[in-house]
Amino acid sequence: MTRPVRLAQSLLTPAVSVRKLQRTLYVKAKAQPEFRFYSLWDKVYRWDILHAAYLRCRKNKGSAGVDGQSFQQIESDGLLNWLAELEEELRTGHYRAQPIRRVWIPKRNGKLRPLGISCIRDRVVQMAVNLVLMPIFESDFSDSQYAYRPKIDAKMAVRRVYFHVSERGLREVVDADLQDYFTTIPHGPLMKCVSRRVSDGKVLNLIKHWLEVPVVE
């Protein structure tokens, strides 16, 4: 059986197998808050994980990175072969992220907000890592945390504030934000936080590699 056929068969129900893996990781993390996951790398480049990651990135759309490759071009040339090549790079350790293309987005206050656009291949790998790590860290979040979590958004936070004000009679609301967080986040403390739950050296090195990728204006 050739690789494309095996790949096609393994991608028939990627969402189901991905959810099963995520559920397993979540239950393990929730049951053992001090446990450090040491075998995650082989999950990152699984067929179903990479395919699910591509579909999510495809849904988010977005512009091409420094290589100029678009989703349409990938699918025109052959998505299965593209995923197979990416899997091979990850499995053999030859994957390297390409530079990030930076653009400036106008803000309402007249200032500019920097936006980094990674190449699609890098976005897919980042999403694959997110699919594997998200359920682990999700188990540690409190109910009052709303940002960057699955099925939770800012509107839910507003509704919760409204409930406490209208139903419980509370009258004080504190709105706090971190200025320029994504451009000033300290890499050392960030990696320490990740390593509290993840001990897989390949995953940690990949995240560190992404933090050090050069930016092209």
C-alpha positions in Angstrom: 0.0 0.0 0.0 1.5 3.4 -1.0 1.8 6.3 1.4 -0.8 8.5 -0.3 -3.4 5.7 0.0 -2.5 5.1 3.6 -2.7 8.8 4.3 -6.0 9.1 2.6 -7.5 6.3 4.7 -6.1 7.8 7.9 -7.7 11.1 7.2 -11.2 9.9 6.8 -12.2 10.8 10.4 -9.4 13.1 11.7 -11.8 15.1 13.9 -12.9 12.0 15.8 -9.3 10.7 16.5 -8.1 14.1 17.4 -10.8 14.6 19.9 -10.1 11.2 21.4 -6.4 12.1 21.8 -7.3 15.5 23.4 -9.7 13.9 25.8 -7.1 11.4 26.9 -4.5 14.1 27.5 -7.1 16.3 29.3 -8.2 13.5 31.7 -4.6 12.6 32.5 -3.7 16.3 33.1 -6.8 16.9 35.2 -6.2 13.8 37.3 -2.5 14.5 37.9 -1.9 18.3 38.2 1.8 17.8 38.8 2.4 15.4 35.9 4.8 16.4 33.2 4.1 15.0 29.8 7.3 13.5 28.3 6.1 11.8 25.1 4.3 14.3 22.9 6.4 14.8 19.8 5.1 11.7 18.0 1.6 13.1 18.4 2.5 16.4 16.8 3.2 14.9 13.4 0.5 12.3 13.4 -1.5 12.2 10.1 -4.8 13.2 11.7 -3.3 16.0 13.8 -1.6 17.6 10.8 -4.7 17.3 8.7 -6.9 18.8 11.4 -4.4 21.5 11.9 -4.4 22.3 8.2 -8.2 22.5 8.1 -8.2 24.9 11.0 -5.6 27.1 9.4 -7.5 27.0 6.1 -10.7 28.1 7.9 -8.8 31.0 9.5 -7.7 32.0 6.0 -4.9 34.6 6.2 -2.3 35.9 3.8 0.8 34.1 2.6 4.1 34.3 4.5 7.5 35.1 3.1 7.5 32.1 0.8 4.3 33.4 -1.0 2.6 30.0 -0.8 -1.2 30.2 -0.6 -3.8 27.6 0.4 -5.0 27.5 -3.2 -1.5 26.7 -4.4 -1.0 23.9 -1.8 -4.3 22.3 -2.8 -3.6 22.7 -6.5 -0.2 21.0 -6.2 -1.7 18.2 -3.9 -2.6 18.5 -0.3 -1.8 14.9 0.6 1.8 15.1 -0.7 2.3 18.5 1.0 1.2 17.0 4.3 3.4 13.9 3.8 6.4 16.1 3.2 5.7 18.2 6.3 5.3 15.0 8.3 8.6 13.7 7.1 10.4 16.9 8.0 9.0 16.8 11.5 9.6 13.1 12.0 13.2 13.3 10.8 14.0 16.5 12.6 14.6 18.5 9.5 11.8 21.0 10.0 12.9 24.6 10.4 10.5 27.6 10.6 10.9 30.3 8.0 11.1 34.0 8.9 7.9 35.9 9.9 6.5 38.6 7.6 5.5 41.6 9.6 2.8 44.0 8.6 1.3 47.0 10.4 -2.4 47.2 11.2 -4.0 50.6 12.0 -5.6 50.9 15.4 -8.6 53.1 16.4 -6.3 55.4 18.3 -4.3 56.1 15.2 -1.3 53.9 16.2 -0.1 50.9 14.4 -0.3 47.3 15.7 2.4 44.9 14.4 1.1 41.6 13.0 3.4 38.7 12.3 2.4 36.4 9.4 4.0 33.0 9.4 4.2 30.8 6.3 1.3 28.3 6.0 3.5 25.3 6.8 4.7 27.0 10.0 1.1 27.9 10.9 0.0 24.3 10.4 2.8 23.0 12.7 2.0 25.6 15.3 -1.7 24.6 15.2 -0.7 20.9 15.5 1.3 21.7 18.6 -1.6 23.7 19.9 -4.0 20.8 19.3 -1.7 18.6 21.4 -0.8 21.0 24.2 -4.2 22.8 24.6 -6.0 20.1 26.5 -3.1 19.7 28.9 -3.0 23.4 29.9 -6.8 23.7 29.6 -7.1 21.4 32.6 -5.1 24.0 34.7 -7.2 27.1 33.8 -9.7 28.5 36.2 -13.4 29.2 35.3 -12.6 32.9 35.3 -10.1 32.8 32.5 -11.7 33.5 29.1 -9.0 34.4 26.6 -7.7 32.0 24.0 -9.6 29.0 25.1 -11.9 26.6 23.1 -15.6 27.5 23.1 -14.9 30.5 25.4 -14.7 34.1 24.3 -14.9 37.7 25.5 -18.7 37.8 25.1 -19.0 35.1 27.7 -16.9 37.2 30.1 -19.2 40.2 29.5 -22.3 38.1 30.2 -20.7 36.9 33.4 -20.0 40.5 34.5 -23.6 41.4 33.6 -24.9 38.5 35.8 -22.9 39.6 38.8 -24.0 43.2 38.4 -27.7 42.6 37.7 -28.3 39.5 39.8 -25.9 39.8 42.7 -25.8 43.5 43.1 -22.1 44.0 42.6 -21.1 47.4 41.5 -17.3 47.3 40.8 -15.8 46.0 37.6 -12.0 45.9 37.0 -10.8 45.9 33.5 -7.1 45.1 33.1 -4.9 44.5 30.1 -1.2 44.0 29.4 0.2 46.6 27.0 2.1 45.1 23.9 2.0 41.7 25.5 2.9 39.6 22.5 5.9 41.8 21.6 7.3 42.1 25.1 6.6 38.7 26.7 9.8 37.4 28.4 10.8 34.1 26.7 12.6 32.6 29.8 9.6 32.7 32.2 7.3 31.6 29.4 9.4 28.5 28.7 9.5 27.8 32.4 5.7 27.9 32.6 5.5 25.5 29.6 8.1 23.1 31.1 6.1 22.7 34.3 3.7 20.6 32.3 5.9 19.5 29.3 9.2 17.7 29.6 9.4 16.5 25.9 12.6 18.1 24.8 11.7 18.2 21.1 8.4 20.1 21.7 10.2 22.6 24.0 13.0 23.1 21.5 10.4 23.7 18.8 8.6 26.3 20.8 11.9 28.0 21.7 12.8 27.9 18.0 9.6 29.7 17.1 10.3 32.5 19.6 13.7 33.1 18.0 12.5 33.2 14.4 13.6 36.4 12.6 11.1 38.9 11.5 11.1 40.4 8.0 9.5 43.9 7.7 
